[in-house]
Amino acid sequence: MVFEAILYLAVLIVAAKLFGELMHRIHQPTIIGNVLAGVIVGPALFALVQPIDEIEIFTSIGVFFLFFLIGLEEIDLSGLFRVMRGRIFAGSIAAFLIPFTVAGLFGLLLDMDFVKAFAIGSVIAASSLGVTAKVLSDLGKLRSAIGLEIFTVTAIVEFIAIILTSVLIQVHSSVDPQVSDFFWLFAKMIVFFVVAGLLSVFVLPRVFRVIRKHLYAEQIYFSIVIGIILLVAYFAEISGIHGAIGALLLGIAVSRMNKVEYSEISKSINVIGHGIFIPIFFAGIGLHFSFSFLNLDLWIIAGFLGIMIGVKFIGSYIAVRIANMRPATTVAYGVMAKGAVDLALMLSLLQVAMLSDELFSLLVLGTLIIMIISSVELQRKLKKIIHVKVGTLELGLIPVYFRRVVSDVPAIAVIVTDYLKTTQNVTIKEFLDKTELGKKICLVMDENNKLVGIISKREINRFHKKTFDVIKISDAMYTKFHTASPDEYLYSVIQKMNSHPFDIIPVIDPKTDSVVGIVTNQSIMNLLVESKTS
């Protein structure tokens, strides 16, 4: 049995990589090749490989690595919470709710129970960043306004789908599900995330420093990171949270570590994950695929495919219109894209019997079709775009996005030297008489011209107008602000910007302790203006 498992793994790895390479050569997502490899060598066609328990262990590990990398590289909670307002948030909700609702109602029409119907709806409504990010990167459009637009909406939709589907899976697993189960599960996720965050801030950096300083065994750093991911997934499972969600939350927490440690972790997990386990996971999905979905009534097949392709695109297009993004059709194709997340969630539904083999295979087929359509159409439309004006500042700044596109750009590259400043000893009335503040933000200096605070209309409005002539700026200013050094990487600057209430970060010369300028939301957004040669 052991040698049979080794043979199966060998065939699966080679087939997944070869078919992935084939898809890459014809400019299609490699995930499609991985899944097709499983279909071809699996029971659906040649039956060279069977989905035995040993293979399932590898696919489970692949899911944990996949979700850890999604949390590490695609989701940043502080950035997402910052853009969850106005048109952008409304558009993202529409992109999810429209296919989610239609698919859920269609499931109820098929006599599914409520939880199962809307769990399937959540998977159908999901979007995935992986395929879109690859297309944008290949065409040099990732560092563009349209890249940020697609990334922002898709990241929100992806996160909603992951969390909601996971909650519905856990509720389905309950013997007698109650409304309180939803809140209890969310509470456990929050606690788990807090623990993972504390681990990444206070424990892991010290562990890694000790490893680098005192331990010299080959690849020990690499091995410990893998062990931590698997341990977190295990403790998540025994806590009543899906192991993949535990890995996701750990990835989100670890993504806030410093650049050196983040890079080491990202590189090591990408090597082992995308080198072995994640392709096996996608090929494993192909092993579970069968053509039994053809036994379903034609109207059911047409209904699900119509919702997955037609309704999903309509929902994405409406979302883009609500968010006032341009060009609307191009962004919609990016937002509707599906990929790794969708397939992983589908397999989770299959494993807990929320999907039949027939319906699982149909949804996998629909996902592959959407991946091809969105990839082809996005490439075709992006090639026609020469210049895109920077989008609305309402988009906000998502650190993980800028980590991809401007990871080595220092703060000095986007510094603004024309900024408002005042002294701390003037009264609010004196300040307002001399300054047209409006929506601007002003730096507050002491008598030695050192930065001591930040003032805006928000701080001033805390006081009654009758007191403006007696209240000093020093009494009103915000003092718990972040600063950056001129050579600090932009990714770190954006993280700081997202964790305090202003859209600016003062830049301080570490030698003189004086302000040399500010980095603003707008100055960073200006990086996304495409040149005509891009």
Kinemage of the C-alpha trace (Angstrom):
@kinemage 1
@onewidth
@group {chain A} dominant
@subgroup {mainchain}
@vectorlist {calphas} color= white
{ca met a 1} P 0.000 0.000 0.000
{ca val a 2} L 2.860 2.392 0.866
{ca phe a 3} L 4.601 1.774 -2.449
{ca glu a 4} L 1.294 2.225 -4.264
{ca ala a 5} L 0.900 5.621 -2.583
{ca ile a 6} L 4.442 6.580 -3.616
{ca leu a 7} L 3.647 5.641 -7.210
{ca tyr a 8} L 0.419 7.653 -7.127
{ca leu a 9} L 2.228 10.688 -5.734
{ca ala a 10} L 4.947 10.449 -8.364
{ca val a 11} L 2.428 10.269 -11.202
{ca leu a 12} L 0.343 13.079 -9.705
{ca ile a 13} L 3.278 15.467 -9.171
{ca val a 14} L 4.748 14.911 -12.645
{ca ala a 15} L 1.363 15.149 -14.373
{ca ala a 16} L 0.361 18.278 -12.428
{ca lys a 17} L 3.618 20.040 -13.272
{ca leu a 18} L 3.605 19.023 -16.953
{ca phe a 19} L 0.007 20.078 -17.543
{ca gly a 20} L 0.624 23.242 -15.536
{ca glu a 21} L 3.538 24.039 -17.844
{ca leu a 22} L 1.334 23.394 -20.869
{ca met a 23} L -1.269 25.880 -19.600
{ca his a 24} L 1.455 28.420 -18.886
{ca arg a 25} L 2.749 28.150 -22.450
{ca ile a 26} L -0.683 28.927 -23.881
{ca his a 27} L -1.118 31.822 -21.423
{ca gln a 28} L -3.719 30.145 -19.225
{ca pro a 29} L -3.664 29.690 -15.414
{ca thr a 30} L -1.467 26.777 -14.330
{ca ile a 31} L -4.199 25.755 -11.869
{ca ile a 32} L -6.264 24.568 -14.836
{ca gly a 33} L -3.421 22.282 -15.867
{ca asn a 34} L -3.065 20.922 -12.325
{ca val a 35} L -6.772 20.070 -12.118
{ca leu a 36} L -6.841 18.587 -15.624
{ca ala a 37} L -3.874 16.397 -14.671
{ca gly a 38} L -5.932 14.908 -11.844
{ca val a 39} L -8.916 14.395 -14.148
{ca ile a 40} L -6.801 12.625 -16.780
{ca val a 41} L -4.773 10.328 -14.498
{ca gly a 42} L -7.647 9.865 -12.054
{ca pro a 43} L -10.806 7.722 -12.056
{ca ala a 44} L -12.615 10.028 -14.514
{ca leu a 45} L -10.388 8.906 -17.435
{ca phe a 46} L -7.360 6.600 -17.214
{ca ala a 47} L -7.633 5.648 -13.509
{ca leu a 48} L -3.859 5.578 -13.033
{ca val a 49} L -4.255 7.245 -9.623
{ca gln a 50} L -6.945 6.727 -6.977
{ca pro a 51} L -7.863 9.205 -4.192
{ca ile a 52} L -6.528 7.001 -1.378
{ca asp a 53} L -6.008 8.211 2.204
{ca glu a 54} L -2.294 8.891 1.722
{ca ile a 55} L -3.085 11.236 -1.176
{ca glu a 56} L -5.746 12.963 0.935
{ca ile a 57} L -3.107 13.757 3.576
{ca phe a 58} L -1.011 15.539 0.961
{ca thr a 59} L -4.029 17.449 -0.376
{ca ser a 60} L -4.932 18.551 3.168
{ca ile a 61} L -1.410 19.864 3.726
{ca gly a 62} L -1.684 21.605 0.349
{ca val a 63} L -4.876 23.356 1.523
{ca phe a 64} L -3.155 24.556 4.706
{ca phe a 65} L -0.190 25.962 2.761
{ca leu a 66} L -2.504 27.519 0.173
{ca phe a 67} L -4.620 29.345 2.759
{ca phe a 68} L -1.545 30.392 4.734
{ca leu a 69} L -0.129 31.993 1.570
{ca ile a 70} L -3.481 33.643 0.811
{ca gly a 71} L -3.451 35.212 4.273
{ca leu a 72} L 0.215 36.119 3.925
{ca glu a 73} L 0.112 37.608 0.420
{ca glu a 74} L -3.466 38.569 -0.457
{ca ile a 75} L -5.381 39.699 2.629
{ca asp a 76} L -4.587 42.594 4.938
{ca leu a 77} L -7.341 43.290 7.455
{ca ser a 78} L -6.266 46.829 8.322
{ca gly a 79} L -6.217 47.737 4.639
{ca leu a 80} L -9.561 46.080 3.933
{ca phe a 81} L -11.263 47.701 6.916
{ca arg a 82} L -9.937 51.058 5.768
{ca val a 83} L -11.564 50.738 2.325
{ca met a 84} L -14.818 49.286 3.679
{ca arg a 85} L -16.752 52.474 3.206
{ca gly a 86} L -18.762 54.242 0.539
{ca arg a 87} L -18.934 53.050 -3.044
{ca ile a 88} L -16.032 50.609 -2.855
{ca phe a 89} L -17.542 48.660 0.006
{ca ala a 90} L -21.029 48.813 -1.536
{ca gly a 91} L -19.655 47.532 -4.837
{ca ser a 92} L -17.808 44.670 -3.159
{ca ile a 93} L -20.914 43.634 -1.250
{ca ala a 94} L -22.939 43.709 -4.490
{ca ala a 95} L -20.313 41.579 -6.252
{ca phe a 96} L -20.769 38.939 -3.564
{ca leu a 97} L -24.469 39.226 -2.720
{ca ile a 98} L -25.919 39.037 -6.242
{ca pro a 99} L -24.548 35.582 -7.215
{ca phe a 100} L -24.740 34.430 -3.571
{ca thr a 101} L -28.459 35.186 -3.365
{ca val a 102} L -29.360 33.813 -6.802
{ca ala a 103} L -27.367 30.599 -6.259
{ca gly a 104} L -28.792 30.144 -2.752
{ca leu a 105} L -32.374 30.553 -3.979
{ca phe a 106} L -31.668 28.130 -6.828
{ca gly a 107} L -30.419 25.620 -4.252
{ca leu a 108} L -33.610 26.038 -2.229
{ca leu a 109} L -35.566 25.430 -5.438
{ca leu a 110} L -33.755 22.074 -5.638
{ca asp a 111} L -34.990 21.217 -2.109
{ca met a 112} L -31.598 21.727 -0.460
{ca asp a 113} L -31.615 22.808 3.165
{ca phe a 114} L -30.888 26.481 3.852
{ca val a 115} L -27.312 26.108 5.112
{ca lys a 116} L -26.255 23.827 2.255
{ca ala a 117} L -27.911 26.000 -0.422
{ca phe a 118} L -26.249 29.194 0.726
{ca ala a 119} L -22.886 27.524 1.391
{ca ile a 120} L -22.916 26.580 -2.298
{ca gly a 121} L -24.024 30.139 -3.056
{ca ser a 122} L -21.062 31.489 -1.092
{ca val a 123} L -18.616 29.352 -3.082
{ca ile a 124} L -20.191 30.418 -6.384
{ca ala a 125} L -20.046 34.080 -5.305
{ca ala a 126} L -16.366 33.841 -4.346
{ca ser a 127} L -13.681 35.566 -6.370
{ca ser a 128} L -9.982 34.739 -6.376
{ca leu a 129} L -6.991 37.035 -6.732
{ca gly a 130} L -4.431 34.526 -7.959
{ca val a 131} L -5.409 34.288 -11.628
{ca thr a 132} L -6.131 38.008 -11.974
{ca ala a 133} L -2.879 39.024 -10.290
{ca lys a 134} L -0.919 36.752 -12.661
{ca val a 135} L -2.587 38.280 -15.740
{ca leu a 136} L -2.008 41.820 -14.464
{ca ser a 137} L 1.622 41.013 -13.679
{ca asp a 138} L 2.300 39.370 -17.058
{ca leu a 139} L 0.927 42.407 -18.901
{ca gly a 140} L 2.687 44.934 -16.687
{ca lys a 141} L -0.627 46.249 -15.352
{ca leu a 142} L -0.281 45.209 -11.717
{ca arg a 143} L 1.328 48.555 -10.931
{ca ser a 144} L -1.621 50.540 -12.229
{ca ala a 145} L -4.855 52.151 -11.106
{ca ile a 146} L -6.876 49.356 -12.699
{ca gly a 147} L -4.724 46.798 -10.871
{ca leu a 148} L -5.525 48.416 -7.526
{ca glu a 149} L -9.232 48.632 -8.408
{ca ile a 150} L -9.471 44.929 -9.249
{ca phe a 151} L -7.299 43.935 -6.294
{ca thr a 152} L -9.363 45.938 -3.795
{ca val a 153} L -12.814 44.620 -4.717
{ca thr a 154} L -11.636 41.044 -5.296
{ca ala a 155} L -9.795 40.920 -1.961
{ca ile a 156} L -12.946 41.960 -0.087
{ca val a 157} L -15.135 39.443 -1.955
{ca glu a 158} L -12.558 36.684 -1.437
{ca phe a 159} L -12.353 37.326 2.303
{ca ile a 160} L -16.147 37.420 2.740
{ca ala a 161} L -16.546 34.136 0.834
{ca ile a 162} L -13.841 32.335 2.826
{ca ile a 163} L -15.201 33.350 6.215
{ca leu a 164} L -18.897 32.847 5.388
{ca thr a 165} L -18.375 29.455 3.734
{ca ser a 166} L -16.277 28.269 6.664
{ca val a 167} L -18.946 29.381 9.132
{ca leu a 168} L -21.675 27.598 7.156
{ca ile a 169} L -19.578 24.412 7.017
{ca gln a 170} L -19.141 24.451 10.793
{ca val a 171} L -22.848 25.167 11.355
{ca his a 172} L -23.748 22.281 9.024
{ca ser a 173} L -21.516 20.011 11.104
{ca ser a 174} L -23.438 20.902 14.284
{ca val a 175} L -25.957 18.328 15.474
{ca asp a 176} L -28.619 20.940 16.193
{ca pro a 177} L -27.466 24.262 14.642
{ca gln a 178} L -28.715 27.432 16.334
{ca val a 179} L -28.333 31.121 15.492
{ca ser a 180} L -25.962 31.381 18.446
{ca asp a 181} L -23.614 28.965 16.651
{ca phe a 182} L -22.840 31.674 14.085
{ca phe a 183} L -21.812 34.186 16.756
{ca trp a 184} L -19.897 31.598 18.772
{ca leu a 185} L -17.916 30.555 15.708
{ca phe a 186} L -17.101 34.177 14.819
{ca ala a 187} L -16.014 34.722 18.417
{ca lys a 188} L -13.688 31.710 18.228
{ca met a 189} L -12.230 33.022 14.967
{ca ile a 190} L -11.568 36.410 16.559
{ca val a 191} L -9.906 34.796 19.577
{ca phe a 192} L -7.871 32.547 17.301
{ca phe a 193} L -6.790 35.539 15.196
{ca val a 194} L -5.784 37.510 18.301
{ca val a 195} L -3.721 34.570 19.542
{ca ala a 196} L -2.115 34.182 16.097
{ca gly a 197} L -1.416 37.922 16.047
{ca leu a 198} L 0.228 37.856 19.470
{ca leu a 199} L 2.222 34.829 18.352
{ca ser a 200} L 3.471 36.645 15.244
{ca val a 201} L 4.338 39.850 17.142
{ca phe a 202} L 5.840 38.599 20.402
{ca val a 203} L 6.823 34.954 19.951
{ca leu a 204} L 7.756 34.138 16.355
{ca pro a 205} L 10.240 37.010 15.825
{ca arg a 206} L 12.120 35.972 18.981
{ca val a 207} L 12.023 32.309 17.953
{ca phe a 208} L 13.381 33.149 14.506
{ca arg a 209} L 16.127 35.364 15.954
{ca val a 210} L 17.210 32.543 18.283
{ca ile a 211} L 17.193 30.106 15.360
{ca arg a 212} L 19.357 32.377 13.218
{ca lys a 213} L 21.760 33.095 16.071
{ca his a 214} L 22.195 29.732 17.773
{ca leu a 215} L 20.987 26.922 15.505
{ca tyr a 216} L 22.922 25.857 12.437
{ca ala a 217} L 21.216 22.680 11.247
{ca glu a 218} L 20.449 22.847 7.539
{ca gln a 219} L 17.021 24.361 6.697
{ca ile a 220} L 15.902 24.376 10.352
{ca tyr a 221} L 14.233 27.790 9.919
{ca phe a 222} L 12.296 26.421 6.973
{ca ser a 223} L 11.223 23.303 8.901
{ca ile a 224} L 10.024 25.202 11.957
{ca val a 225} L 7.821 27.501 9.847
{ca ile a 226} L 6.168 24.446 8.272
{ca gly a 227} L 5.710 22.872 11.693
{ca ile a 228} L 4.054 26.038 13.044
{ca ile a 229} L 1.570 26.143 10.145
{ca leu a 230} L 0.584 22.514 10.675
{ca leu a 231} L 0.317 22.965 14.454
{ca val a 232} L -1.921 26.008 14.047
{ca ala a 233} L -4.116 24.096 11.577
{ca tyr a 234} L -4.363 21.226 14.076
{ca phe a 235} L -5.312 23.462 17.011
{ca ala a 236} L -7.849 25.245 14.804
{ca glu a 237} L -9.502 21.919 13.989
{ca ile a 238} L -9.755 20.791 17.609
{ca ser a 239} L -11.113 24.253 18.494
{ca gly a 240} L -13.991 23.825 16.062
{ca ile a 241} L -12.511 26.022 13.310
{ca his a 242} L -11.570 24.619 9.910
{ca gly a 243} L -7.811 24.020 9.785
{ca ala a 244} L -7.546 26.046 6.579
{ca ile a 245} L -9.054 29.066 8.360
{ca gly a 246} L -6.513 28.654 11.134
{ca ala a 247} L -3.745 28.704 8.520
{ca leu a 248} L -5.367 31.732 6.841
{ca leu a 249} L -5.549 33.698 10.111
{ca leu a 250} L -1.936 32.793 10.890
{ca gly a 251} L -0.910 34.030 7.435
{ca ile a 252} L -2.753 37.330 7.977
{ca ala a 253} L -1.051 37.777 11.344
{ca val a 254} L 2.416 36.856 10.052
{ca ser a 255} L 2.038 39.262 7.102
{ca arg a 256} L 2.622 42.147 9.527
{ca met a 257} L 6.120 40.955 10.449
{ca asn a 258} L 9.110 42.984 9.275
{ca lys a 259} L 10.294 42.802 5.674
{ca val a 260} L 13.218 40.414 6.259
{ca glu a 261} L 11.255 37.838 8.244
{ca tyr a 262} L 8.246 38.166 5.961
{ca ser a 263} L 10.412 37.559 2.873
{ca glu a 264} L 12.087 34.500 4.396
{ca ile a 265} L 8.761 32.933 5.373
{ca ser a 266} L 7.092 33.771 2.059
{ca lys a 267} L 9.977 32.371 0.037
{ca ser a 268} L 10.252 29.125 2.009
{ca ile a 269} L 6.518 28.326 1.982
{ca asn a 270} L 6.155 29.250 -1.682
{ca val a 271} L 8.952 26.817 -2.554
{ca ile a 272} L 7.517 23.822 -0.709
{ca gly a 273} L 3.887 24.817 -1.276
{ca his a 274} L 3.897 25.546 -4.992
{ca gly a 275} L 6.673 23.052 -5.590
{ca ile a 276} L 4.835 20.005 -4.229
{ca phe a 277} L 1.786 20.274 -1.991
{ca ile a 278} L -0.394 22.881 -3.710
{ca pro a 279} L -0.144 21.267 -7.197
{ca ile a 280} L -1.003 17.920 -5.543
{ca phe a 281} L -4.011 19.590 -3.920
{ca phe a 282} L -5.306 20.916 -7.253
{ca ala a 283} L -4.608 17.601 -8.954
{ca gly a 284} L -6.446 15.955 -6.052
{ca ile a 285} L -9.519 17.985 -6.980
{ca gly a 286} L -9.253 16.435 -10.427
{ca leu a 287} L -9.157 12.983 -8.807
{ca his a 288} L -12.591 13.665 -7.301
{ca phe a 289} L -13.974 14.906 -10.616
{ca ser a 290} L -16.348 12.642 -12.532
{ca phe a 291} L -18.606 12.952 -15.528
{ca ser a 292} L -21.527 11.824 -13.393
{ca phe a 293} L -22.787 15.424 -13.458
{ca leu a 294} L -24.115 14.580 -16.936
{ca asn a 295} L -26.761 12.495 -15.154
{ca leu a 296} L -28.239 15.678 -13.701
{ca asp a 297} L -31.239 17.225 -15.426
{ca leu a 298} L -30.207 19.555 -18.214
{ca trp a 299} L -31.989 22.515 -16.598
{ca ile a 300} L -30.003 22.000 -13.386
{ca ile a 301} L -26.706 21.945 -15.299
{ca ala a 302} L -27.737 25.018 -17.296
{ca gly a 303} L -28.965 26.755 -14.142
{ca phe a 304} L -25.739 26.364 -12.181
{ca leu a 305} L -23.480 27.202 -15.136
{ca gly a 306} L -25.677 30.192 -15.957
{ca ile a 307} L -25.399 31.480 -12.400
{ca met a 308} L -21.658 30.819 -12.186
{ca ile a 309} L -20.876 32.545 -15.476
{ca gly a 310} L -23.735 34.897 -16.351
{ca val a 311} L -24.959 36.039 -12.938
{ca lys a 312} L -21.398 36.213 -11.589
{ca phe a 313} L -20.390 38.557 -14.428
{ca ile a 314} L -23.553 40.658 -14.060
{ca gly a 315} L -22.922 40.963 -10.321
{ca ser a 316} L -19.309 41.972 -10.954
{ca tyr a 317} L -20.350 44.535 -13.576
{ca ile a 318} L -22.994 46.068 -11.279
{ca ala a 319} L -20.417 46.171 -8.481
{ca val a 320} L -17.938 48.004 -10.686
{ca arg a 321} L -20.621 50.509 -11.709
{ca ile a 322} L -21.583 51.099 -8.080
{ca ala a 323} L -17.919 51.642 -7.198
{ca asn a 324} L -17.551 53.999 -10.185
{ca met a 325} L -14.543 52.153 -11.600
{ca arg a 326} L -13.365 52.454 -15.189
{ca pro a 327} L -13.160 50.785 -17.640
{ca ala a 328} L -16.135 48.923 -16.176
{ca thr a 329} L -16.145 45.786 -18.338
{ca thr a 330} L -12.409 45.206 -17.910
{ca val a 331} L -12.545 45.549 -14.131
{ca ala a 332} L -15.646 43.301 -14.041
{ca tyr a 333} L -13.759 40.466 -15.777
{ca gly a 334} L -11.049 40.804 -13.133
{ca val a 335} L -13.532 40.791 -10.250
{ca met a 336} L -15.425 37.735 -11.564
{ca ala a 337} L -12.242 35.640 -11.791
{ca lys a 338} L -12.200 32.377 -9.873
{ca gly a 339} L -9.352 30.105 -8.890
{ca ala a 340} L -7.620 28.529 -5.922
{ca val a 341} L -9.960 29.739 -3.176
{ca asp a 342} L -13.083 28.563 -4.980
{ca leu a 343} L -11.698 25.100 -5.654
{ca ala a 344} L -10.478 24.720 -2.075
{ca leu a 345} L -13.877 25.679 -0.666
{ca met a 346} L -15.630 23.273 -3.057
{ca leu a 347} L -13.452 20.400 -1.888
{ca ser a 348} L -14.249 21.316 1.719
{ca leu a 349} L -17.978 21.152 0.937
{ca leu a 350} L -17.494 17.760 -0.731
{ca gln a 351} L -15.593 16.384 2.257
{ca val a 352} L -18.432 17.251 4.668
{ca ala a 353} L -21.113 15.916 2.280
{ca met a 354} L -22.559 19.356 1.512
{ca leu a 355} L -21.897 18.665 -2.168
{ca ser a 356} L -22.706 15.491 -4.064
{ca asp a 357} L -20.101 14.076 -6.449
{ca glu a 358} L -22.241 15.199 -9.394
{ca leu a 359} L -22.654 18.764 -8.197
{ca phe a 360} L -19.010 19.024 -7.121
{ca ser a 361} L -17.880 18.018 -10.608
{ca leu a 362} L -20.294 20.482 -12.214
{ca leu a 363} L -19.044 23.359 -10.047
{ca val a 364} L -15.418 22.457 -10.764
{ca leu a 365} L -16.199 22.490 -14.488
{ca gly a 366} L -17.901 25.872 -14.143
{ca thr a 367} L -14.918 27.247 -12.226
{ca leu a 368} L -12.467 26.119 -14.921
{ca ile a 369} L -14.658 27.702 -17.611
{ca ile a 370} L -14.762 31.012 -15.709
{ca met a 371} L -10.997 30.914 -15.200
{ca ile a 372} L -10.487 30.598 -18.949
{ca ile a 373} L -13.082 33.264 -19.820
{ca ser a 374} L -11.831 35.812 -17.280
{ca ser a 375} L -8.185 35.173 -18.176
{ca val a 376} L -8.717 35.460 -21.946
{ca glu a 377} L -11.029 38.485 -21.756
{ca leu a 378} L -8.914 40.282 -19.166
{ca gln a 379} L -5.798 39.813 -21.289
{ca arg a 380} L -7.617 40.986 -24.424
{ca lys a 381} L -9.050 44.096 -22.807
{ca leu a 382} L -5.945 45.055 -20.847
{ca lys a 383} L -3.840 45.006 -24.014
{ca lys a 384} L -6.050 47.789 -25.396
{ca ile a 385} L -5.545 50.032 -22.384
{ca ile a 386} L -2.791 52.586 -22.887
{ca his a 387} L -3.427 54.963 -20.030
{ca val a 388} L -5.679 54.819 -17.002
{ca lys a 389} L -6.263 57.793 -14.754
{ca val a 390} L -5.664 57.139 -11.079
{ca gly a 391} L -8.888 56.108 -9.397
{ca thr a 392} L -10.680 57.736 -6.523
{ca leu a 393} L -8.875 58.064 -3.208
{ca glu a 394} L -11.784 56.156 -1.734
{ca leu a 395} L -9.947 53.036 -2.891
{ca gly a 396} L -7.562 53.454 -0.007
{ca leu a 397} L -4.201 51.715 0.285
{ca ile a 398} L -3.898 47.973 0.788
{ca pro a 399} L -0.421 47.055 2.087
{ca val a 400} L -0.307 43.581 0.520
{ca tyr a 401} L -1.073 45.091 -2.889
{ca phe a 402} L 1.780 47.581 -2.639
{ca arg a 403} L 4.079 44.865 -1.324
{ca arg a 404} L 3.687 43.214 -4.720
{ca val a 405} L 4.196 46.295 -6.863
{ca val a 406} L 6.471 48.686 -4.955
{ca ser a 407} L 8.135 46.506 -2.332
{ca asp a 408} L 11.546 48.189 -2.744
{ca val a 409} L 10.389 51.806 -3.130
{ca pro a 410} L 11.493 54.024 -0.197
{ca ala a 411} L 9.351 56.744 1.362
{ca ile a 412} L 11.634 59.457 -0.010
{ca ala a 413} L 10.489 58.546 -3.546
{ca val a 414} L 6.947 59.783 -2.876
{ca ile a 415} L 7.658 62.482 -0.325
{ca val a 416} L 5.725 65.768 -0.394
{ca thr a 417} L 7.611 68.822 0.874
{ca asp a 418} L 4.742 71.318 0.605
{ca tyr a 419} L 2.685 70.729 3.737
{ca leu a 420} L 0.845 72.708 6.422
{ca lys a 421} L 2.511 73.264 9.769
{ca thr a 422} L 1.864 75.332 12.876
{ca thr a 423} L 3.191 75.756 16.397
{ca gln a 424} L 1.679 74.185 19.477
{ca asn a 425} L 1.371 77.401 21.511
{ca val a 426} L -1.151 79.229 19.297
{ca thr a 427} L -4.855 79.059 20.054
{ca ile a 428} L -7.309 77.292 17.780
{ca lys a 429} L -8.765 80.701 16.808
{ca glu a 430} L -5.349 82.106 15.883
{ca phe a 431} L -4.583 78.967 13.908
{ca leu a 432} L -7.861 79.046 11.944
{ca asp a 433} L -7.508 82.774 11.245
{ca lys a 434} L -4.151 82.168 9.560
{ca thr a 435} L -4.792 78.753 7.974
{ca glu a 436} L -7.331 77.529 5.426
{ca leu a 437} L -7.515 74.056 6.915
{ca gly a 438} L -10.536 72.589 5.129
{ca lys a 439} L -9.961 68.849 4.782
{ca lys a 440} L -6.192 69.214 5.069
{ca ile a 441} L -4.003 67.874 7.854
{ca cys a 442} L -1.476 70.060 9.637
{ca leu a 443} L 1.736 69.145 11.448
{ca val a 444} L 2.314 70.715 14.865
{ca met a 445} L 5.841 71.813 15.862
{ca asp a 446} L 7.391 72.848 19.155
{ca glu a 447} L 9.662 75.857 19.709
{ca asn a 448} L 12.633 73.830 18.366
{ca asn a 449} L 10.745 72.988 15.176
{ca lys a 450} L 10.375 69.338 16.214
{ca leu a 451} L 7.195 67.438 15.400
{ca val a 452} L 4.955 67.008 18.441
{ca gly a 453} L 1.508 66.363 16.980
{ca ile a 454} L -0.983 66.417 14.123
{ca ile a 455} L -4.121 68.551 13.899
{ca ser a 456} L -7.151 68.330 11.623
{ca lys a 457} L -10.799 69.415 11.615
{ca arg a 458} L -11.638 66.209 13.476
{ca glu a 459} L -9.582 67.230 16.526
{ca ile a 460} L -10.769 70.843 16.439
{ca asn a 461} L -14.438 69.874 16.223
{ca arg a 462} L -14.205 68.205 19.624
{ca phe a 463} L -14.298 71.684 21.165
{ca his a 464} L -17.055 74.304 21.175
{ca lys a 465} L -16.412 77.355 18.994
{ca lys a 466} L -16.734 79.650 22.017
{ca thr a 467} L -13.569 78.094 23.465
{ca phe a 468} L -11.427 78.466 20.333
{ca asp a 469} L -9.770 81.635 21.669
{ca val a 470} L -8.542 79.917 24.840
{ca ile a 471} L -7.865 76.333 23.759
{ca lys a 472} L -4.343 75.916 22.429
{ca ile a 473} L -3.341 73.612 19.593
{ca ser a 474} L -1.271 71.624 22.105
{ca asp a 475} L -4.505 70.741 23.918
{ca ala a 476} L -6.307 69.632 20.759
{ca met a 477} L -3.615 67.950 18.669
{ca tyr a 478} L -3.315 64.202 18.096
{ca thr a 479} L -0.099 62.906 19.643
{ca lys a 480} L -0.153 59.134 19.041
{ca phe a 481} L 0.941 59.408 15.421
{ca his a 482} L 3.332 57.296 13.360
{ca thr a 483} L 6.392 58.551 11.505
{ca ala a 484} L 8.676 57.086 8.866
{ca ser a 485} L 12.315 57.469 7.908
{ca pro a 486} L 13.277 58.546 4.360
{ca asp a 487} L 14.639 55.101 3.455
{ca glu a 488} L 11.755 53.121 5.002
{ca tyr a 489} L 10.001 50.842 2.522
{ca leu a 490} L 6.637 52.028 1.257
{ca tyr a 491} L 4.914 48.834 2.365
{ca ser a 492} L 5.792 49.603 5.979
{ca val a 493} L 4.699 53.235 5.572
{ca ile a 494} L 1.283 52.150 4.279
{ca gln a 495} L 0.853 49.754 7.193
{ca lys a 496} L 1.448 52.668 9.549
{ca met a 497} L -0.939 54.894 7.603
{ca asn a 498} L -3.664 52.280 7.930
{ca ser a 499} L -3.225 52.023 11.694
{ca his a 500} L -3.771 55.699 12.541
{ca pro a 501} L -6.605 58.072 11.581
{ca phe a 502} L -4.761 60.218 9.019
{ca asp a 503} L -3.927 59.754 5.356
{ca ile a 504} L -0.430 61.125 5.847
{ca ile a 505} L 2.771 59.931 7.484
{ca pro a 506} L 5.415 62.501 8.507
{ca val a 507} L 8.916 61.597 7.316
{ca ile a 508} L 11.619 62.297 9.908
{ca asp a 509} L 15.366 62.522 9.313
{ca pro a 510} L 16.806 60.129 11.945
{ca lys a 511} L 20.021 62.180 12.242
{ca thr a 512} L 18.470 65.597 12.876
{ca asp a 513} L 15.044 64.472 14.149
{ca ser a 514} L 13.492 67.077 11.856
{ca val a 515} L 10.598 66.739 9.413
{ca val a 516} L 11.754 66.439 5.800
{ca gly a 517} L 8.263 66.030 4.327
{ca ile a 518} L 5.170 63.865 4.391
{ca val a 519} L 3.955 60.810 2.508
{ca thr a 520} L 0.297 61.134 1.550
{ca asn a 521} L -2.406 58.858 0.232
{ca gln a 522} L -2.350 60.845 -3.006
{ca ser a 523} L 1.433 60.715 -3.473
{ca ile a 524} L 1.352 56.931 -3.164
{ca met a 525} L -1.633 56.641 -5.507
{ca asn a 526} L 0.328 58.648 -8.071
{ca leu a 527} L 2.668 55.672 -8.377
{ca leu a 528} L -0.186 53.899 -10.112
{ca val a 529} L -0.265 56.197 -13.115
{ca glu a 530} L 0.681 54.062 -16.077
{ca ser a 531} L 3.113 55.380 -18.623
{ca lys a 532} L 2.347 54.892 -22.293
{ca thr a 533} L 5.102 52.324 -22.485
{ca ser a 534} L 3.671 50.090 -19.761
